[in-house]
Amino acid sequence: MQGEGGTRSIGIIVPSANVVVERAAIRFAAEVPGLELQFTRIPVRGDADPFVQGYDVDAFLRAAELLADARPDVLLWAGSMGVLVGAEHDERLGELIEAETGLPFTSSTIALVRLAERERLERIALVTPYAQAYQDRLVAGFVRLGFDCVAEEHAGLRDNLSYAGIGEEDTVRMALKVSVSRPDAILSWCTNFASTGCVQRIEVETGLPFHDATLLGLSDAAQRIFTPALPVTELQ
């Protein structure tokens, strides 16, 4: 659907404890002429979540229905949990939401799968804010998706809000450390990890592609609604 004045819009479902997605999306939209945003939230509270092996589908459907009232062109789940619980959960969620709202759906995990297929991305290095136990589960999730995780660095944090407080220098330091493994790309995998502002710097300093989970989802959503499709490199 094309909005008034030729604009297009992304309806974004944000994890409730996330303080990064909105500001990253606003900066992203400022670089894409004609792009507008709508936001809503669903309960996501880390260790306190009762749905640790999947999603609260009812909450997602309610959020999607509310966003659909604003008539966006695409819906985006701006969360990275799909790698941990299995990409099939994001795919099934998309099927349900699309059937309920009539709107196309994507997520950071779906965007990653599409990117990997398009660029034949296999060997990855991973940087995150997480604690060891969660990081171990996440690496296992990437392996199930068919990736070879050749290096990883994590900040050792457990609280969702603390993830957003990691500074640029620490993020760059982690990326530089994993870059020595010479992966196909470095992934920053947490949408509450404020690595969106480091993409160009890390790519210059490492000579490797650096993909941020938040920007991957936004880029994929924008590609679905603009014709001709916008190159991922321009969107990140």
Residue, then its C-alpha position, 0 to 999 in steps of 0.5 A: m500500500q502506498g501512503e499519502g504523498g507517495t510515502r511508505s511505512i513500516g510498522i515495527i513491533v518492539p520488545s518492551a525492554n528495548v531502548v535502541v530500536e526506535r532511535a535506530a529506526i528513526r535515524f534509518a528512516a531519515e536516510v530513506p526518502g518517503l519512509e515513515l514508521q509506526f511502533t508498538r511493543i510486546p512484553v519481553r523481559g529476558d529471564a522473566d519471560p514465560f515464553v523462553q522456547g518460543y513466542d507469546v503468539d497472542a501478544f504478537l497478534r494483538a500488537a500486529e492488529l493495532l499496527a494494522d490500524a495505521r495501515p503500514d506497508v509491512l510489519l517488522w518484528a524488531g527482535s533477535m530471539g528467532v536465532l535462539v528459539g529457531a527461525e521456524h518460529d519467526e516464519r510461523l509467526g509471520e504466517l499467522i500475522e499475515a493471515e490476520t492482517g493481510l500485511p507482509f511480515t519480516s524479522s531480524t532473523i528472517a532478514l538474516v536467513r535471506l541475507a545468508e542465502r543471497e550472499r552465501l554467508e556461512r562463516i560468521a563471527l559473533v559479538t553480543p552483550y550477553a552472559q556466557a550461558y545465553q551466548d552458548r545457546l545463541v551460538a548453538g542456534f546459529v549452528r542449527l541455522g547452518f552457520d559456522c561460528v568461527a569466533e565470538e565475543h560477549a560482554g557478560l551482561r544479563d539485564n536487558l536495559s544494560y545491553a544498550g549501555i555498552g559504548e562504541e569503543d567496547t563494541v569496536r574492540m569486540a569486533l576487532k578481536v573476532s575479526v582476526s578469524r577472518p569470517d565472511a561477516i561479523l554479526s552483532w546479534c541483539t536489537n537492544f545492543a547499540s551497535t547501529g552507529c558503529v557499522q561503518r567504523i567497524e567495516v573500515e577497521t576490520g575490512l569485513p562486512f558488519h551486520d547489526a540485527t536491528l539494521l538487518g530487519l529494517s533493511d529487509a522491511a524497506q526492501r520489501i516495499f520500495t520498487p526498485a529494491l534499495p541495496v542493502t549497502e545503501l540502507q546500512 
